[in-house]
Amino acid sequence: GYSVHQRPTDTRCLIPHLELLRSWSLPFPKQLAADAGYGSEPTYTYLLEEAPLQAENPFLIPYNTLAAETKPSFT
């Protein structure tokens, strides 16, 4: 599925997109992968508590500062 959003960042787009998918009669995905632009505390909370993802590791979305924090120069 896809959806178009007029929001300045991706962090506020994933939940509305998943709610749209949930409203369709198609099967909901069992797992989800997205880039760090979608990572946020509200998104993680939604995925853990409300999304009907059904897998042992239901999602892989790094948080937005992970890349910077893994560089040797990060202090």
Helices and strands as residue ranges (DSSP letters): G 10-12, H 14-23, E 32-33, G 36-38, H 41-49, E 59-60, H 66-69
